[in-house]
Amino acid sequence: MNREKNTRREFIKMTAVSGVALGVSGNVSQLLAQTIASDIQEIMTPDTNELKANPFIPHRAASWWCTLEDILWPQKKVTDKIKHRAEAFAKAGIDTAINFGFHIRFDYSNYFHQLHGYYRNVCEELHRYNIRFMDHYSCNHTTRPRNESEFIKVHKWQRHHVLLFPDSVAARHAQYEGHLFDDLCELDITDGSRGYSGAYQIEVFCPNNPGFLEMHRKYLTRLLKEVPLDGIQVDDMCDYAGLRTCGCRYCRERLKRDYDRVIPPFSDKDFWGNTSGKNSYHWGNYENPAFRDWLRMKSDSFVDHLKMIRSVIGGKPLMTCVSSSGPIVLNSLSLNVEKMAPELDFFMLENVGINIHGVNWVHMDAEALNQKDIAHKQGKAPALALSYTIYEKGGYLGWSLARFWGVVNWSSTLNSRLIEEPPDAMEIEDIISPYNHWELKNSDLANSNSQDFVEARLVSSLDCRENGWRNEQGQEQWDSVKAWSSALVRHNMGYRFLRSAELADERALCSEKTPLILDNVGSISNAQWHAIKKHLAEGGTAWVSLPFGVCDDKGIKRSVPLSEELMKMRYKNLVILPSAVVADPLKYLMSKNKFHPVVKQISGDANWAIRIRFYDKNPVLHFLKTALVAIPHPLIKDISGVPVLKDIRSDSKDNKLVYEIDTARLTLPALFAMSPEWGKEQRKIMISKMSRNVSRMHINLENTTIYAVAQQKT
């Protein structure tokens, strides 16, 4: 931490304690600063028994950033920095620190003693404040830029990994525990070279190579012996080399053993499809069942790798990185969180990035709630949303989204993925501190005891994804899912995801009467078909957009689509409607008197989204603005050339909102509105009865840019 950042941190702390006003557009507003001072002492008084007594459930997480000088542990400069940062994390109300840096872990195989000593020291200091520490690293790669251009690129855009990799001569001899890294790599099917990802300038280890698995097992055993970690995120359980790999003997043997298939020559276009494009993520012929089986084998391999990790770490919480869970392109990466889910304890989603596009959050709602459902089905496991930011308002947006979605907030800067550090960059603990303190003081909601208010169940089909299903217009099922999700958000309708396994479970499917949304579900198994018919026969509702059931769950085309039988059966509550991709299906349903939402807006800015959730059976309403305006940094751009997000504003004209509530389905007690943007202020919400089953709710969100919450008075 340089002197400038130390000075900035001390100024922010003094401001928080004294209540000195910086203004709403400053780093810490006057109203927020007033809420912090009384909380600091309580946070800084640790209960030394808490770490042992309580299960590890994160609530307010943040990245623990490393720099190259940290490998010089135990030099005093490094140990002093650990102490100061641990104290700052405690004062910021952070309960979980997640390592970020020294990422491509086997790049540091010559320095594990120093590295583990550093992390052990970090754990000791954080544990003094009851803060848990999770390691976070990639085991599947080594940094190997292939030419001078790639070398320059890795030093421009991958600095956040903390770079310390050998040169090309030394790399030929790099090893750990007798395993030469070059011998463990995937093989490129096109030319037999080692598997490589130009996106990160890395060579890729093969998850089916027994030497690699043994090397990782030995390293993980050593890591846990030398560092008292509270949990671990083994990152990148996927294949960044894409469909160019892997052609090694172990992958060929596994494909033959598990699927009785062989990898054909690269010249076989019936298997490889159109390979004229350099991006191998879009290769492959999904019409060929052998190709689909090869993809399944590749994702199976990462599941088995996770099982090995689980056997080593035992009961410690395990997490991996998931940047997405829905689209077909994930098949090319072998990234399948639904298959990995039984081995995981926490489920994270990379969410808001550092550039201006982050304000357009509605399209991310589908990913967030799908991930949340995957976690929920694993015994209500915690779901985390990782939001990157450079400046304060980006951190606030990420914090707000986590509350809106009902998940754990993981806040992180990403300065080192820029060419150089911005001169006004803040530490993540300084960015997130005021919002954590406001939450702790005013609205500390436990997601583990919460339940979303659900009016519809949106089907997301892993079967469609794995089979590469697309309709005649080239749209995949996830396109329809995202379109429905956006429509549900904009109509303030509560929904949850229903995935392939639950769709095949008759009892689970029929246990709820909320409508099923089946849009472009081209792949339907026999078990799913029987469950859907059972649901409809018992009076359940289904909103279906064709095509439907063109092929089975293995991608084998049916002679007659199931939609033809479905249309003939004339179920009372079956509605065939246009796809959400081409029209607003909820407007259509309401115009046909087929559905009435619980919440209907009467007046005020229509760009406020509402998410209703029950905490210990008490309703809470989260309000998040959908029409946010990004203020770009005038000079700094990210790796894609998009301006970094500097600030956020809203063009709302009328924030005095009125809604009609269907009280037959939702009863609201006396509520008060709050927001970090108002400091300690609580505004009473007026609820007036209009008729037997209709009330009107009046809420004042004046002077609110991003987020507010309505709950019973604290």
Summary of the structure (lengths in Angstrom):
residues: 714
radius of gyration: 26.1
end to end distance: 38.4
largest distance: 80.3
contacts: 2429
relative contact order: 0.09
helix: 40%
strand: 22%
